[in-house]
Amino acid sequence: MKQEPVRLSDQLREIIATNGLSRYKLAQLSRVDASQLCRFVHGTARLTTDSLDRIGLVLQLRLVEGGK
């Protein structure tokens, strides 16, 4: 039985939860509205690609094909 891949949004939520920065500090550094970031983390809102890019830059994220 093949497992479904983990969605990118769920991976980002996990990274945000475990990176060591508070959500407030991440919002400040990335210039993303703190309440919008909070709603994203709780799964009740989406982020724009611009916001995703800024968060990715702050957290120094990069996509890797095929695994962690």
PQR file with spaces between the fields and no chain letter, atoms N, CA, C, O and H, PARSE charges and radii, in Angstrom:
ATOM       1  N    MET     1       0.845   -1.182    0.000 -0.4000 1.5000
ATOM       2  CA   MET     1       0.000    0.000    0.000 -0.0000 2.0000
ATOM       3  C    MET     1       0.890    1.246    0.000  0.5500 1.7000
ATOM       4  O    MET     1       1.743    1.401    0.873 -0.5500 1.4000
ATOM       5  N    LYS     2       0.691    2.127   -0.975 -0.4000 1.5000
ATOM       6  CA   LYS     2       1.521    3.316   -1.137 -0.0000 2.0000
ATOM       7  C    LYS     2       1.038    4.449   -0.232  0.5500 1.7000
ATOM       8  O    LYS     2      -0.151    4.766   -0.193 -0.5500 1.4000
ATOM       9  H    LYS     2      -0.003    2.002   -1.684  0.4000 1.0000
ATOM      10  N    GLN     3       1.986    5.056    0.497 -0.4000 1.5000
ATOM      11  CA   GLN     3       1.645    6.187    1.353 -0.0000 2.0000
ATOM      12  C    GLN     3       1.524    7.451    0.520  0.5500 1.7000
ATOM      13  O    GLN     3       2.266    7.651   -0.442 -0.5500 1.4000
ATOM      14  H    GLN     3       2.951    4.799    0.465  0.4000 1.0000
ATOM      15  N    GLU     4       0.578    8.303    0.902 -0.4000 1.5000
ATOM      16  CA   GLU     4       0.444    9.590    0.237 -0.0000 2.0000
ATOM      17  C    GLU     4       1.575   10.499    0.698  0.5500 1.7000
ATOM      18  O    GLU     4       1.939   10.476    1.873 -0.5500 1.4000
ATOM      19  H    GLU     4      -0.024    8.141    1.683  0.4000 1.0000
ATOM      20  N    PRO     5       2.135   11.296   -0.200 -0.5600 1.5000
ATOM      21  CA   PRO     5       3.195   12.219    0.204  0.2800 2.0000
ATOM      22  C    PRO     5       2.652   13.302    1.128  0.5500 1.7000
ATOM      23  O    PRO     5       1.477   13.663    1.063 -0.5500 1.4000
ATOM      24  N    VAL     6       3.519   13.807    1.978 -0.4000 1.5000
ATOM      25  CA   VAL     6       3.135   14.878    2.890 -0.0000 2.0000
ATOM      26  C    VAL     6       3.067   16.176    2.091  0.5500 1.7000
ATOM      27  O    VAL     6       3.984   16.500    1.338 -0.5500 1.4000
ATOM      28  H    VAL     6       4.473   13.514    2.031  0.4000 1.0000
ATOM      29  N    ARG     7       1.985   16.907    2.261 -0.4000 1.5000
ATOM      30  CA   ARG     7       1.796   18.155    1.527 -0.0000 2.0000
ATOM      31  C    ARG     7       2.834   19.190    1.947  0.5500 1.7000
ATOM      32  O    ARG     7       3.272   19.209    3.098 -0.5500 1.4000
ATOM      33  H    ARG     7       1.239   16.644    2.873  0.4000 1.0000
ATOM      34  N    LEU     8       3.224   20.049    1.011 -0.4000 1.5000
ATOM      35  CA   LEU     8       4.200   21.104    1.308 -0.0000 2.0000
ATOM      36  C    LEU     8       3.716   22.016    2.433  0.5500 1.7000
ATOM      37  O    LEU     8       4.508   22.412    3.288 -0.5500 1.4000
ATOM      38  H    LEU     8       2.868   20.034    0.077  0.4000 1.0000
ATOM      39  N    SER     9       2.433   22.349    2.441 -0.4000 1.5000
ATOM      40  CA   SER     9       1.908   23.228    3.495 -0.0000 2.0000
ATOM      41  C    SER     9       2.048   22.573    4.873  0.5500 1.7000
ATOM      42  O    SER     9       2.354   23.254    5.852 -0.5500 1.4000
ATOM      43  H    SER     9       1.790   22.027    1.746  0.4000 1.0000
ATOM      44  N    ASP    10       1.828   21.274    4.952 -0.4000 1.5000
ATOM      45  CA   ASP    10       1.993   20.578    6.231 -0.0000 2.0000
ATOM      46  C    ASP    10       3.456   20.521    6.649  0.5500 1.7000
ATOM      47  O    ASP    10       3.772   20.634    7.834 -0.5500 1.4000
ATOM      48  H    ASP    10       1.579   20.721    4.157  0.4000 1.0000
ATOM      49  N    GLN    11       4.350   20.346    5.678 -0.4000 1.5000
ATOM      50  CA   GLN    11       5.781   20.363    5.986 -0.0000 2.0000
ATOM      51  C    GLN    11       6.198   21.735    6.507  0.5500 1.7000
ATOM      52  O    GLN    11       6.975   21.835    7.457 -0.5500 1.4000
ATOM      53  H    GLN    11       4.093   20.254    4.716  0.4000 1.0000
ATOM      54  N    LEU    12       5.679   22.792    5.882 -0.4000 1.5000
ATOM      55  CA   LEU    12       6.015   24.146    6.327 -0.0000 2.0000
ATOM      56  C    LEU    12       5.485   24.408    7.728  0.5500 1.7000
ATOM      57  O    LEU    12       6.169   25.030    8.540 -0.5500 1.4000
ATOM      58  H    LEU    12       5.047   22.711    5.111  0.4000 1.0000
ATOM      59  N    ARG    13       4.289   23.946    8.020 -0.4000 1.5000
ATOM      60  CA   ARG    13       3.745   24.109    9.381 -0.0000 2.0000
ATOM      61  C    ARG    13       4.663   23.427   10.403  0.5500 1.7000
ATOM      62  O    ARG    13       4.915   23.983   11.473 -0.5500 1.4000
ATOM      63  H    ARG    13       3.733   23.441    7.360  0.4000 1.0000
ATOM      64  N    GLU    14       5.155   22.245   10.086 -0.4000 1.5000
ATOM      65  CA   GLU    14       6.061   21.521   10.974 -0.0000 2.0000
ATOM      66  C    GLU    14       7.367   22.291   11.162  0.5500 1.7000
ATOM      67  O    GLU    14       7.875   22.390   12.279 -0.5500 1.4000
ATOM      68  H    GLU    14       4.951   21.794    9.217  0.4000 1.0000
ATOM      69  N    ILE    15       7.904   22.827   10.085 -0.4000 1.5000
ATOM      70  CA   ILE    15       9.152   23.595   10.171 -0.0000 2.0000
ATOM      71  C    ILE    15       8.946   24.845   11.022  0.5500 1.7000
ATOM      72  O    ILE    15       9.793   25.178   11.851 -0.5500 1.4000
ATOM      73  H    ILE    15       7.491   22.746    9.178  0.4000 1.0000
ATOM      74  N    ILE    16       7.836   25.532   10.825 -0.4000 1.5000
ATOM      75  CA   ILE    16       7.546   26.730   11.619 -0.0000 2.0000
ATOM      76  C    ILE    16       7.450   26.374   13.096  0.5500 1.7000
ATOM      77  O    ILE    16       7.920   27.128   13.948 -0.5500 1.4000
ATOM      78  H    ILE    16       7.147   25.262   10.152  0.4000 1.0000
ATOM      79  N    ALA    17       6.845   25.233   13.405 -0.4000 1.5000
ATOM      80  CA   ALA    17       6.668   24.823   14.795 -0.0000 2.0000
ATOM      81  C    ALA    17       7.977   24.431   15.469  0.5500 1.7000
ATOM      82  O    ALA    17       8.090   24.509   16.692 -0.5500 1.4000
ATOM      83  H    ALA    17       6.462   24.621   12.713  0.4000 1.0000
ATOM      84  N    THR    18       8.970   24.009   14.683 -0.4000 1.5000
ATOM      85  CA   THR    18      10.183   23.443   15.286 -0.0000 2.0000
ATOM      86  C    THR    18      11.464   24.224   15.003  0.5500 1.7000
ATOM      87  O    THR    18      12.545   23.774   15.382 -0.5500 1.4000
ATOM      88  H    THR    18       8.878   23.945   13.689  0.4000 1.0000
ATOM      89  N    ASN    19      11.369   25.382   14.347 -0.4000 1.5000
ATOM      90  CA   ASN    19      12.593   26.072   13.922 -0.0000 2.0000
ATOM      91  C    ASN    19      13.274   26.892   15.005  0.5500 1.7000
ATOM      92  O    ASN    19      14.411   27.322   14.806 -0.5500 1.4000
ATOM      93  H    ASN    19      10.491   25.747   14.039  0.4000 1.0000
ATOM      94  N    GLY    20      12.640   27.122   16.122 -0.4000 1.5000
ATOM      95  CA   GLY    20      13.266   27.881   17.196 -0.0000 2.0000
ATOM      96  C    GLY    20      12.857   29.343   17.246  0.5500 1.7000
ATOM      97  O    GLY    20      13.079   30.007   18.258 -0.5500 1.4000
ATOM      98  H    GLY    20      11.717   26.773   16.283  0.4000 1.0000
ATOM      99  N    LEU    21      12.264   29.858   16.178 -0.4000 1.5000
ATOM     100  CA   LEU    21      11.742   31.231   16.189 -0.0000 2.0000
ATOM     101  C    LEU    21      10.288   31.206   16.635  0.5500 1.7000
ATOM     102  O    LEU    21       9.540   30.285   16.306 -0.5500 1.4000
ATOM     103  H    LEU    21      12.083   29.318   15.356  0.4000 1.0000
ATOM     104  N    SER    22       9.897   32.224   17.385 -0.4000 1.5000
ATOM     105  CA   SER    22       8.471   32.333   17.684 -0.0000 2.0000
ATOM     106  C    SER    22       7.743   32.731   16.404  0.5500 1.7000
ATOM     107  O    SER    22       8.346   33.293   15.489 -0.5500 1.4000
ATOM     108  H    SER    22      10.504   32.972   17.652  0.4000 1.0000
ATOM     109  N    ARG    23       6.463   32.442   16.346 -0.4000 1.5000
ATOM     110  CA   ARG    23       5.699   32.848   15.165 -0.0000 2.0000
ATOM     111  C    ARG    23       5.708   34.366   15.027  0.5500 1.7000
ATOM     112  O    ARG    23       5.742   34.889   13.914 -0.5500 1.4000
ATOM     113  H    ARG    23       5.974   31.986   17.089  0.4000 1.0000
ATOM     114  N    TYR    24       5.680   35.066   16.142 -0.4000 1.5000
ATOM     115  CA   TYR    24       5.709   36.529   16.111 -0.0000 2.0000
ATOM     116  C    TYR    24       7.003   37.031   15.484  0.5500 1.7000
ATOM     117  O    TYR    24       6.975   37.921   14.635 -0.5500 1.4000
ATOM     118  H    TYR    24       5.653   34.640   17.047  0.4000 1.0000
ATOM     119  N    LYS    25       8.133   36.469   15.893 -0.4000 1.5000
ATOM     120  CA   LYS    25       9.429   36.881   15.352 -0.0000 2.0000
ATOM     121  C    LYS    25       9.518   36.527   13.868  0.5500 1.7000
ATOM     122  O    LYS    25      10.014   37.322   13.070 -0.5500 1.4000
ATOM     123  H    LYS    25       8.156   35.745   16.583  0.4000 1.0000
ATOM     124  N    LEU    26       9.041   35.338   13.495 -0.4000 1.5000
ATOM     125  CA   LEU    26       9.035   34.943   12.098 -0.0000 2.0000
ATOM     126  C    LEU    26       8.191   35.918   11.279  0.5500 1.7000
ATOM     127  O    LEU    26       8.585   36.310   10.181 -0.5500 1.4000
ATOM     128  H    LEU    26       8.639   34.692   14.144  0.4000 1.0000
ATOM     129  N    ALA    27       7.050   36.304   11.801 -0.4000 1.5000
ATOM     130  CA   ALA    27       6.195   37.272   11.109 -0.0000 2.0000
ATOM     131  C    ALA    27       6.920   38.605   10.930  0.5500 1.7000
ATOM     132  O    ALA    27       6.855   39.209    9.860 -0.5500 1.4000
ATOM     133  H    ALA    27       6.730   35.986   12.693  0.4000 1.0000
ATOM     134  N    GLN    28       7.607   39.062   11.971 -0.4000 1.5000
ATOM     135  CA   GLN    28       8.356   40.318   11.880 -0.0000 2.0000
ATOM     136  C    GLN    28       9.447   40.229   10.820  0.5500 1.7000
ATOM     137  O    GLN    28       9.555   41.100    9.956 -0.5500 1.4000
ATOM     138  H    GLN    28       7.660   38.572   12.841  0.4000 1.0000
ATOM     139  N    LEU    29      10.250   39.181   10.887 -0.4000 1.5000
ATOM     140  CA   LEU    29      11.386   39.048    9.979 -0.0000 2.0000
ATOM     141  C    LEU    29      10.957   38.873    8.529  0.5500 1.7000
ATOM     142  O    LEU    29      11.630   39.352    7.617 -0.5500 1.4000
ATOM     143  H    LEU    29      10.163   38.473   11.589  0.4000 1.0000
ATOM     144  N    SER    30       9.844   38.192    8.316 -0.4000 1.5000
ATOM     145  CA   SER    30       9.387   37.915    6.952 -0.0000 2.0000
ATOM     146  C    SER    30       8.393   38.961    6.447  0.5500 1.7000
ATOM     147  O    SER    30       7.999   38.934    5.280 -0.5500 1.4000
ATOM     148  H    SER    30       9.297   37.803    9.057  0.4000 1.0000
ATOM     149  N    ARG    31       7.993   39.870    7.313 -0.4000 1.5000
ATOM     150  CA   ARG    31       7.001   40.892    6.962 -0.0000 2.0000
ATOM     151  C    ARG    31       5.672   40.266    6.528  0.5500 1.7000
ATOM     152  O    ARG    31       5.009   40.748    5.609 -0.5500 1.4000
ATOM     153  H    ARG    31       8.313   39.892    8.260  0.4000 1.0000
ATOM     154  N    VAL    32       5.305   39.188    7.210 -0.4000 1.5000
ATOM     155  CA   VAL    32       4.012   38.542    7.004 -0.0000 2.0000
ATOM     156  C    VAL    32       3.153   38.885    8.210  0.5500 1.7000
ATOM     157  O    VAL    32       3.622   38.824    9.346 -0.5500 1.4000
ATOM     158  H    VAL    32       5.843   38.796    7.956  0.4000 1.0000
ATOM     159  N    ASP    33       1.911   39.241    7.972 -0.4000 1.5000
ATOM     160  CA   ASP    33       1.007   39.584    9.064 -0.0000 2.0000
ATOM     161  C    ASP    33       0.951   38.440   10.089  0.5500 1.7000
ATOM     162  O    ASP    33       0.711   37.287    9.729 -0.5500 1.4000
ATOM     163  H    ASP    33       1.530   39.290    7.049  0.4000 1.0000
ATOM     164  N    ALA    34       1.171   38.769   11.350 -0.4000 1.5000
ATOM     165  CA   ALA    34       1.241   37.741   12.398 -0.0000 2.0000
ATOM     166  C    ALA    34      -0.060   36.953   12.526  0.5500 1.7000
ATOM     167  O    ALA    34      -0.029   35.741   12.741 -0.5500 1.4000
ATOM     168  H    ALA    34       1.366   39.706   11.642  0.4000 1.0000
ATOM     169  N    SER    35      -1.195   37.624   12.396 -0.4000 1.5000
ATOM     170  CA   SER    35      -2.469   36.905   12.514 -0.0000 2.0000
ATOM     171  C    SER    35      -2.690   35.981   11.315  0.5500 1.7000
ATOM     172  O    SER    35      -3.262   34.901   11.461 -0.5500 1.4000
ATOM     173  H    SER    35      -1.220   38.608   12.221  0.4000 1.0000
ATOM     174  N    GLN    36      -2.241   36.401   10.139 -0.4000 1.5000
ATOM     175  CA   GLN    36      -2.342   35.539    8.958 -0.0000 2.0000
ATOM     176  C    GLN    36      -1.454   34.306    9.113  0.5500 1.7000
ATOM     177  O    GLN    36      -1.858   33.196    8.768 -0.5500 1.4000
ATOM     178  H    GLN    36      -1.776   37.278   10.020  0.4000 1.0000
ATOM     179  N    LEU    37      -0.240   34.508    9.635 -0.4000 1.5000
ATOM     180  CA   LEU    37       0.666   33.385    9.874 -0.0000 2.0000
ATOM     181  C    LEU    37       0.062   32.420   10.894  0.5500 1.7000
ATOM     182  O    LEU    37       0.143   31.203   10.726 -0.5500 1.4000
ATOM     183  H    LEU    37       0.088   35.410    9.916  0.4000 1.0000
ATOM     184  N    CYS    38      -0.533   32.958   11.934 -0.4000 1.5000
ATOM     185  CA   CYS    38      -1.177   32.124   12.957 -0.0000 2.0000
ATOM     186  C    CYS    38      -2.302   31.297   12.343  0.5500 1.7000
ATOM     187  O    CYS    38      -2.424   30.106   12.630 -0.5500 1.4000
ATOM     188  H    CYS    38      -0.599   33.947   12.070  0.4000 1.0000
ATOM     189  N    ARG    39      -3.120   31.918   11.505 -0.4000 1.5000
ATOM     190  CA   ARG    39      -4.217   31.181   10.856 -0.0000 2.0000
ATOM     191  C    ARG    39      -3.674   30.099    9.927  0.5500 1.7000
ATOM     192  O    ARG    39      -4.246   29.013    9.838 -0.5500 1.4000
ATOM     193  H    ARG    39      -3.021   32.886   11.272  0.4000 1.0000
ATOM     194  N    PHE    40      -2.573   30.390    9.233 -0.4000 1.5000
ATOM     195  CA   PHE    40      -1.961   29.373    8.378 -0.0000 2.0000
ATOM     196  C    PHE    40      -1.491   28.185    9.213  0.5500 1.7000
ATOM     197  O    PHE    40      -1.754   27.033    8.865 -0.5500 1.4000
ATOM     198  H    PHE    40      -2.108   31.273    9.305  0.4000 1.0000
ATOM     199  N    VAL    41      -0.801   28.464   10.307 -0.4000 1.5000
ATOM     200  CA   VAL    41      -0.274   27.398   11.166 -0.0000 2.0000
ATOM     201  C    VAL    41      -1.408   26.529   11.704  0.5500 1.7000
ATOM     202  O    VAL    41      -1.241   25.320   11.863 -0.5500 1.4000
ATOM     203  H    VAL    41      -0.588   29.399   10.590  0.4000 1.0000
ATOM     204  N    HIS    42      -2.548   27.133   11.981 -0.4000 1.5000
ATOM     205  CA   HIS    42      -3.687   26.380   12.502 -0.0000 2.0000
ATOM     206  C    HIS    42      -4.532   25.757   11.394  0.5500 1.7000
ATOM     207  O    HIS    42      -5.515   25.070   11.675 -0.5500 1.4000
ATOM     208  H    HIS    42      -2.683   28.115   11.852  0.4000 1.0000
ATOM     209  N    GLY    43      -4.155   25.992   10.135 -0.4000 1.5000
ATOM     210  CA   GLY    43      -4.845   25.356    9.016 -0.0000 2.0000
ATOM     211  C    GLY    43      -6.142   26.014    8.608  0.5500 1.7000
ATOM     212  O    GLY    43      -6.944   25.404    7.900 -0.5500 1.4000
ATOM     213  H    GLY    43      -3.357   26.550    9.907  0.4000 1.0000
ATOM     214  N    THR    44      -6.370   27.248    9.036 -0.4000 1.5000
ATOM     215  CA   THR    44      -7.625   27.912    8.692 -0.0000 2.0000
ATOM     216  C    THR    44      -7.459   28.976    7.617  0.5500 1.7000
ATOM     217  O    THR    44      -8.435   29.624    7.236 -0.5500 1.4000
ATOM     218  H    THR    44      -5.719   27.744    9.611  0.4000 1.0000
ATOM     219  N    ALA    45      -6.233   29.169    7.119 -0.4000 1.5000
ATOM     220  CA   ALA    45      -5.992   30.161    6.064 -0.0000 2.0000
ATOM     221  C    ALA    45      -4.819   29.720    5.208  0.5500 1.7000
ATOM     222  O    ALA    45      -4.028   28.859    5.593 -0.5500 1.4000
ATOM     223  H    ALA    45      -5.440   28.644    7.428  0.4000 1.0000
ATOM     224  N    ARG    46      -4.730   30.324    4.054 -0.4000 1.5000
ATOM     225  CA   ARG    46      -3.617   30.079    3.138 -0.0000 2.0000
ATOM     226  C    ARG    46      -2.710   31.294    3.128  0.5500 1.7000
ATOM     227  O    ARG    46      -3.093   32.376    3.570 -0.5500 1.4000
ATOM     228  H    ARG    46      -5.373   31.023    3.741  0.4000 1.0000
ATOM     229  N    LEU    47      -1.508   31.103    2.620 -0.4000 1.5000
ATOM     230  CA   LEU    47      -0.576   32.204    2.450 -0.0000 2.0000
ATOM     231  C    LEU    47      -0.383   32.469    0.966  0.5500 1.7000
ATOM     232  O    LEU    47      -0.481   31.558    0.145 -0.5500 1.4000
ATOM     233  H    LEU    47      -1.196   30.224    2.261  0.4000 1.0000
ATOM     234  N    THR    48      -0.108   33.718    0.631 -0.4000 1.5000
ATOM     235  CA   THR    48       0.197   34.053   -0.753 -0.0000 2.0000
ATOM     236  C    THR    48       1.584   33.524   -1.105  0.5500 1.7000
ATOM     237  O    THR    48       2.382   33.219   -0.218 -0.5500 1.4000
ATOM     238  H    THR    48      -0.029   34.459    1.298  0.4000 1.0000
ATOM     239  N    THR    49       1.864   33.418   -2.384 -0.4000 1.5000
ATOM     240  CA   THR    49       3.199   32.954   -2.795 -0.0000 2.0000
ATOM     241  C    THR    49       4.263   33.958   -2.347  0.5500 1.7000
ATOM     242  O    THR    49       5.382   33.562   -2.023 -0.5500 1.4000
ATOM     243  H    THR    49       1.216   33.666   -3.104  0.4000 1.0000
ATOM     244  N    ASP    50       3.931   35.235   -2.324 -0.4000 1.5000
ATOM     245  CA   ASP    50       4.875   36.246   -1.845 -0.0000 2.0000
ATOM     246  C    ASP    50       5.221   35.992   -0.372  0.5500 1.7000
ATOM     247  O    ASP    50       6.390   36.046    0.011 -0.5500 1.4000
ATOM     248  H    ASP    50       3.021   35.557   -2.588  0.4000 1.0000
ATOM     249  N    SER    51       4.212   35.718    0.443 -0.4000 1.5000
ATOM     250  CA   SER    51       4.443   35.415    1.863 -0.0000 2.0000
ATOM     251  C    SER    51       5.253   34.139    2.031  0.5500 1.7000
ATOM     252  O    SER    51       6.157   34.075    2.864 -0.5500 1.4000
ATOM     253  H    SER    51       3.262   35.674    0.133  0.4000 1.0000
ATOM     254  N    LEU    52       4.929   33.127    1.238 -0.4000 1.5000
ATOM     255  CA   LEU    52       5.682   31.877    1.287 -0.0000 2.0000
ATOM     256  C    LEU    52       7.142   32.102    0.931  0.5500 1.7000
ATOM     257  O    LEU    52       8.036   31.553    1.574 -0.5500 1.4000
ATOM     258  H    LEU    52       4.195   33.180    0.560  0.4000 1.0000
ATOM     259  N    ASP    53       7.381   32.914   -0.099 -0.4000 1.5000
ATOM     260  CA   ASP    53       8.760   33.226   -0.494 -0.0000 2.0000
ATOM     261  C    ASP    53       9.521   33.919    0.632  0.5500 1.7000
ATOM     262  O    ASP    53      10.672   33.581    0.908 -0.5500 1.4000
ATOM     263  H    ASP    53       6.655   33.360   -0.621  0.4000 1.0000
ATOM     264  N    ARG    54       8.877   34.888    1.280 -0.4000 1.5000
ATOM     265  CA   ARG    54       9.556   35.630    2.356 -0.0000 2.0000
ATOM     266  C    ARG    54       9.842   34.742    3.560  0.5500 1.7000
ATOM     267  O    ARG    54      10.907   34.846    4.169 -0.5500 1.4000
ATOM     268  H    ARG    54       7.942   35.163    1.056  0.4000 1.0000
ATOM     269  N    ILE    55       8.899   33.868    3.908 -0.4000 1.5000
ATOM     270  CA   ILE    55       9.128   32.925    5.006 -0.0000 2.0000
ATOM     271  C    ILE    55      10.262   31.975    4.643  0.5500 1.7000
ATOM     272  O    ILE    55      11.135   31.698    5.466 -0.5500 1.4000
ATOM     273  H    ILE    55       8.034   33.784    3.413  0.4000 1.0000
ATOM     274  N    GLY    56      10.246   31.482    3.420 -0.4000 1.5000
ATOM     275  CA   GLY    56      11.304   30.587    2.948 -0.0000 2.0000
ATOM     276  C    GLY    56      12.678   31.234    3.024  0.5500 1.7000
ATOM     277  O    GLY    56      13.651   30.580    3.400 -0.5500 1.4000
ATOM     278  H    GLY    56       9.537   31.707    2.751  0.4000 1.0000
ATOM     279  N    LEU    57      12.767   32.511    2.671 -0.4000 1.5000
ATOM     280  CA   LEU    57      14.046   33.225    2.753 -0.0000 2.0000
ATOM     281  C    LEU    57      14.520   33.350    4.206  0.5500 1.7000
ATOM     282  O    LEU    57      15.692   33.119    4.503 -0.5500 1.4000
ATOM     283  H    LEU    57      11.976   33.042    2.365  0.4000 1.0000
ATOM     284  N    VAL    58      13.614   33.714    5.093 -0.4000 1.5000
ATOM     285  CA   VAL    58      13.979   33.859    6.509 -0.0000 2.0000
ATOM     286  C    VAL    58      14.450   32.532    7.084  0.5500 1.7000
ATOM     287  O    VAL    58      15.437   32.485    7.818 -0.5500 1.4000
ATOM     288  H    VAL    58      12.662   33.902    4.851  0.4000 1.0000
ATOM     289  N    LEU    59      13.750   31.455    6.753 -0.4000 1.5000
ATOM     290  CA   LEU    59      14.082   30.141    7.300 -0.0000 2.0000
ATOM     291  C    LEU    59      15.143   29.415    6.482  0.5500 1.7000
ATOM     292  O    LEU    59      15.547   28.303    6.822 -0.5500 1.4000
ATOM     293  H    LEU    59      12.948   31.493    6.156  0.4000 1.0000
ATOM     294  N    GLN    60      15.593   30.050    5.402 -0.4000 1.5000
ATOM     295  CA   GLN    60      16.600   29.480    4.516 -0.0000 2.0000
ATOM     296  C    GLN    60      16.176   28.101    4.005  0.5500 1.7000
ATOM     297  O    GLN    60      16.938   27.136    4.067 -0.5500 1.4000
ATOM     298  H    GLN    60      15.265   30.954    5.125  0.4000 1.0000
ATOM     299  N    LEU    61      14.945   28.034    3.499 -0.4000 1.5000
ATOM     300  CA   LEU    61      14.391   26.777    3.008 -0.0000 2.0000
ATOM     301  C    LEU    61      14.698   26.595    1.537  0.5500 1.7000
ATOM     302  O    LEU    61      14.862   27.563    0.794 -0.5500 1.4000
ATOM     303  H    LEU    61      14.327   28.818    3.448  0.4000 1.0000
ATOM     304  N    ARG    62      14.771   25.344    1.131 -0.4000 1.5000
ATOM     305  CA   ARG    62      14.878   25.011   -0.289 -0.0000 2.0000
ATOM     306  C    ARG    62      14.150   23.693   -0.504  0.5500 1.7000
ATOM     307  O    ARG    62      14.097   22.842    0.385 -0.5500 1.4000
ATOM     308  H    ARG    62      14.638   24.558    1.734  0.4000 1.0000
ATOM     309  N    LEU    63      13.599   23.541   -1.680 -0.4000 1.5000
ATOM     310  CA   LEU    63      12.908   22.299   -2.022 -0.0000 2.0000
ATOM     311  C    LEU    63      13.908   21.270   -2.486  0.5500 1.7000
ATOM     312  O    LEU    63      14.851   21.581   -3.213 -0.5500 1.4000
ATOM     313  H    LEU    63      13.642   24.232   -2.402  0.4000 1.0000
ATOM     314  N    VAL    64      13.693   20.037   -2.058 -0.4000 1.5000
ATOM     315  CA   VAL    64      14.533   18.929   -2.483 -0.0000 2.0000
ATOM     316  C    VAL    64      13.593   17.876   -3.055  0.5500 1.7000
ATOM     317  O    VAL    64      12.663   17.427   -2.386 -0.5500 1.4000
ATOM     318  H    VAL    64      12.926   19.784   -1.467  0.4000 1.0000
ATOM     319  N    GLU    65      13.844   17.498   -4.278 -0.4000 1.5000
ATOM     320  CA   GLU    65      12.995   16.519   -4.927 -0.0000 2.0000
ATOM     321  C    GLU    65      13.226   15.135   -4.330  0.5500 1.7000
ATOM     322  O    GLU    65      14.364   14.693   -4.173 -0.5500 1.4000
ATOM     323  H    GLU    65      14.600   17.864   -4.821  0.4000 1.0000
ATOM     324  N    GLY    66      12.121   14.458   -4.000 -0.4000 1.5000
ATOM     325  CA   GLY    66      12.189   13.070   -3.616 -0.0000 2.0000
ATOM     326  C    GLY    66      12.530   12.766   -2.163  0.5500 1.7000
ATOM     327  O    GLY    66      12.825   11.611   -1.855 -0.5500 1.4000
ATOM     328  H    GLY    66      11.197   14.818   -4.128  0.4000 1.0000
ATOM     329  N    GLY    67      12.506   13.698   -1.289 -0.4000 1.5000
ATOM     330  CA   GLY    67      12.749   13.361    0.110 -0.0000 2.0000
ATOM     331  C    GLY    67      13.124   14.533    0.964  0.5500 1.7000
ATOM     332  O    GLY    67      13.121   15.684    0.527 -0.5500 1.4000
ATOM     333  H    GLY    67      12.267   14.636   -1.540  0.4000 1.0000
ATOM     334  N    LYS    68      13.450   14.213    2.199 -0.4000 1.5000
ATOM     335  CA   LYS    68      13.802   15.241    3.178 -0.0000 2.0000
ATOM     336  C    LYS    68      15.209   15.715    3.002  0.5500 1.7000
ATOM     337  O    LYS    68      15.666   16.582    3.747 -0.5500 1.4000
ATOM     338  H    LYS    68      13.453   13.278    2.554  0.4000 1.0000
